[in-house]
Amino acid sequence: MNNQNEKEFANGVVFEYPRQGAPDFVIGRLSFKRDDMIKWLESKTDEWVNTDVLKARSTGKPYIVVNTYKKDDNAPQGATQAPQQVDTVVDEIEYPDDDINPEDIPF
């Protein structure tokens, strides 16, 4: 791809929304045209080919594009990383009401 804003479509794969009457747990269906998909994958040099399923603004139809995001190794520490989870010790939290017991909270 020459232009960074230009989308590269995943060749040989199609995403479709569930058929009418499908169970709620069905998110959608991927269909692979084997020969086209193999030829397209063989043209790739990375070990992983990441894709995103997007929805067309005009038609609402799903389509699959290659996710070309690359981590910037020169970015400041933490700039491209997900926030780390912090463990909280319940005994150190100050509650606005003395009647609140953290063990009584259902979540």
C-alpha positions as CSV (number, residue, x, y, z in Angstrom):
1,M,0.0,0.0,0.0
2,N,1.3,3.4,-0.9
3,N,-1.0,5.6,1.2
4,Q,-1.3,5.0,4.9
5,N,-5.0,5.9,4.8
6,E,-5.7,3.4,2.0
7,K,-7.4,0.2,3.2
8,E,-6.1,-3.2,2.3
9,F,-9.0,-5.7,2.1
10,A,-8.5,-9.2,3.3
11,N,-8.8,-11.2,0.0
12,G,-10.7,-14.5,0.1
13,V,-12.6,-13.9,3.3
14,V,-16.1,-12.5,3.9
15,F,-17.9,-11.7,7.2
16,E,-21.7,-12.0,7.3
17,Y,-24.1,-11.1,10.1
18,P,-26.0,-14.1,11.5
19,R,-28.9,-15.4,9.5
20,Q,-32.4,-14.4,10.6
21,G,-33.5,-16.7,13.5
22,A,-30.0,-17.6,14.5
23,P,-29.4,-18.0,18.3
24,D,-28.3,-14.9,20.2
25,F,-24.8,-16.3,20.8
26,V,-24.1,-16.4,17.0
27,I,-22.1,-13.2,16.2
28,G,-21.6,-13.9,12.5
29,R,-20.1,-16.1,9.9
30,L,-16.7,-16.1,8.2
31,S,-16.5,-17.6,4.7
32,F,-13.2,-18.4,3.1
33,K,-12.6,-18.8,-0.6
34,R,-9.7,-21.2,-0.1
35,D,-7.6,-20.6,-3.3
36,D,-7.9,-16.8,-3.1
37,M,-7.2,-16.8,0.7
38,I,-4.1,-19.0,0.3
39,K,-2.7,-16.9,-2.5
40,W,-3.3,-13.7,-0.6
41,L,-1.7,-15.1,2.6
42,E,1.3,-16.3,0.7
43,S,1.9,-12.7,-0.4
44,K,2.3,-11.6,3.2
45,T,5.7,-11.7,4.9
46,D,4.7,-11.3,8.6
47,E,4.1,-14.3,10.8
48,W,0.6,-12.9,11.8
49,V,-1.9,-11.1,9.5
50,N,-4.3,-9.1,11.7
51,T,-7.6,-8.0,10.4
52,D,-10.5,-5.9,11.6
53,V,-14.2,-6.4,10.9
54,L,-15.7,-3.0,10.1
55,K,-19.1,-1.8,9.1
56,A,-19.6,0.3,6.0
57,R,-21.1,3.7,6.8
58,S,-23.3,3.9,3.8
59,T,-24.7,0.4,3.7
60,G,-24.0,-1.0,7.2
61,K,-22.5,-4.1,5.5
62,P,-19.5,-5.7,7.3
63,Y,-16.1,-5.9,5.6
64,I,-12.7,-7.1,6.6
65,V,-9.5,-5.0,6.3
66,V,-5.9,-5.6,7.3
67,N,-4.9,-4.0,10.6
68,T,-1.5,-2.5,9.8
69,Y,-0.9,-1.0,13.3
70,K,2.8,-1.3,14.3
71,K,4.0,-0.6,17.8
72,D,6.3,2.4,17.8
73,D,9.5,1.2,19.7
74,N,10.6,4.8,19.9
75,A,7.5,6.0,21.7
76,P,7.8,7.0,25.4
77,Q,7.4,4.2,27.9
78,G,3.7,3.4,28.3
79,A,2.5,5.6,25.4
80,T,1.3,2.6,23.3
81,Q,0.7,0.1,26.1
82,A,-2.6,-0.7,27.8
83,P,-2.8,0.6,31.3
84,Q,-1.7,-1.9,33.9
85,Q,-4.2,-3.1,36.5
86,V,-3.5,-1.8,40.0
87,D,-4.3,-4.0,42.9
88,T,-6.2,-2.2,45.6
89,V,-6.1,-3.1,49.3
90,V,-9.6,-2.6,50.7
91,D,-8.2,-1.7,54.2
92,E,-6.5,1.4,52.8
93,I,-9.7,2.8,51.1
94,E,-11.4,5.6,53.0
95,Y,-15.2,5.4,52.8
96,P,-17.4,8.5,53.1
97,D,-19.7,6.7,55.5
98,D,-18.6,4.5,58.4
99,D,-21.6,2.2,57.9
100,I,-20.3,1.0,54.6
101,N,-18.6,-2.4,54.8
102,P,-16.6,-3.3,51.6
103,E,-17.6,-7.0,52.2
104,D,-21.3,-6.1,51.8
105,I,-20.8,-4.7,48.3
106,P,-22.0,-7.4,45.8
107,F,-19.3,-6.7,43.1
